[in-house]
Structure formats: structure tokens, C-alpha cells
Amino acid sequence: MNIKLDYSISSDEFLEMVESVGWKTYSREQVEKALKNTMYMVKATIDGKLAGIGRVVGDNSIVCMLTDICVKPEFQGHGIGLKITLELKKLIEENVSTGEKMQIELTPTAGKEAFYQKAGFKYKPDKITGMYLWIKK
Ligand SMILES: CC(C)(COP(=O)(O)OP(=O)(O)OC[C@H]1O[C@@H](n2cnc3c(N)ncnc32)[C@H](O)[C@@H]1OP(=O)(O)O)[C@@H](O)C(=O)NCCC(=O)NCCS
């Protein structure tokens, strides 16, 4: 399987991906704004076909968040999700200066912790539990 990584995601591609995994979708306008404000984004294609995406958002200095990691159902289980996650991690690492540190946060859906552990993320539910809140208008 020839997995190619790129560093841009169009709003069409983003919407195609989130819809493919059944996530709540957004307006094109909101997606365009989100992509414009993204720190790092990675897209995986297989023989030219869109297979997966992932993003990092944050303050570009102290803290950032891994988000929207998703692989189309027909391409899951071939190492694409891990490849995207490791590439995003590498992009962050390359931009942390010597003597500095930056935290990468993420909020995995239940059962996905082991996937992120493969990319080096720590899972310590006795110490840290993720929380979230949707603001809807
Ligand atoms: C989660 C997701 C991104 C994984 O992508 P993927 O390309 O299928 O995963 P990979 O093939 O890269 O898996 C890498 C490793 O993680 C493991 N893994 C993958 N999904 C896992 C899961 N849900 N639970 C535990 N381990 C998992 C794989 O077994 C593999 O391990 P191995 O290297 O020992 O064989 C993908 O299933 C997906 O898009 N799911 C729907 C959207 C979603 O839930 N995204 C995450 C939101 S937090």
C-alpha cells in the first residue's frame, strides 16, 4: 500500500473525511476558518485517493492539541492513522527549541487510548482524565 502524506487539507477533503467516520459535521465556512487557524495538518492518500487526515491546533508555544485524526473505514487497519499521528508529532518536535517544552493534549474517544499509546502518548486515568464541553448556538 503506497501511503503518501501531504501538508494541506481542503475544506472539501475535511468534510469528506469527517462524514466518512460519522462525525458531527460543520459548515464550509467554519471548516475554512478552522483550517486557516491550524498549526499543522497532514493528509494521507493511497494511489491518489483520500484516506485519512489529522490536525494540530494550539498556541504554537506551550500547548497544542491533536485533533480530527480519522481514516476512512475502507482504509483502516493499515497503519495510516499511526503514520499521520507520528508525522504530526514529528512536526511539533521539530519546532520545539532546545530548552523548551510543549504539551500535546488529546481527547480520545473511549477505546482509542491504545491507538494513541502506540504513538507515545501517556494514558494515566488515575491522574488525568480529559474533559470537554460543546458550545452550541
Ligand atoms: C482510530 C483510527 C484513526 C485508527 O486509524 P487506523 O489507520 O485504522 O489505525 P492503524 O492501522 O494506524 O493502527 C495502528 C496501531 O494501533 C492499533 N489500533 C488501531 N485502532 C485501535 C483501537 N481502536 N484500539 C486499540 N488499538 C488500535 C492497531 O491495531 C495498530 O497496532 P499494531 O501496529 O500493533 O498493529 C481509525 O480507526 C479511525 O479513523 N476511526 C474513526 C475515527 C476516530 O475514532 N478517530 C479517533 C478519535 S479519538
The ligand as an ORCA input file, in Angstrom:
! r2SCAN-3c Opt
* xyz 0 1
  C      -8.699      5.413     15.267
  C      -8.216      5.422     13.816
  C      -7.726      6.822     13.473
  C      -7.060      4.421     13.694
  O      -6.542      4.526     12.376
  P      -6.028      3.221     11.600
  O      -5.354      3.645     10.381
  O      -7.157      2.278     11.464
  O      -5.021      2.634     12.677
  P      -3.597      1.991     12.370
  O      -3.766      0.919     11.345
  O      -2.621      3.066     12.083
  O      -3.273      1.328     13.769
  C      -2.015      1.481     14.384
  C      -1.971      0.588     15.599
  O      -2.994      0.977     16.519
  C      -3.871     -0.116     16.775
  N      -5.230      0.381     16.837
  C      -5.941      0.978     15.855
  N      -7.175      1.287     16.292
  C      -7.237      0.880     17.573
  C      -8.229      0.901     18.580
  N      -9.422      1.435     18.362
  N      -7.928      0.378     19.777
  C      -6.732     -0.153     20.021
  N      -5.732     -0.216     19.123
  C      -5.984      0.290     17.930
  C      -3.701     -1.052     15.603
  O      -4.008     -2.378     15.966
  C      -2.250     -0.881     15.268
  O      -1.447     -1.651     16.147
  P      -0.232     -2.574     15.608
  O       0.723     -1.592     14.985
  O       0.279     -3.242     16.816
  O      -0.846     -3.469     14.605
  C      -9.328      4.948     12.851
  O      -9.832      3.718     13.279
  C     -10.478      5.944     12.704
  O     -10.412      6.880     11.914
  N     -11.556      5.724     13.466
  C     -12.746      6.576     13.357
  C     -12.458      7.987     13.817
  C     -11.889      8.008     15.217
  O     -12.445      7.422     16.134
  N     -10.764      8.729     15.372
  C     -10.101      8.880     16.659
  C     -10.847      9.830     17.500
  S     -10.112      9.967     19.084
*
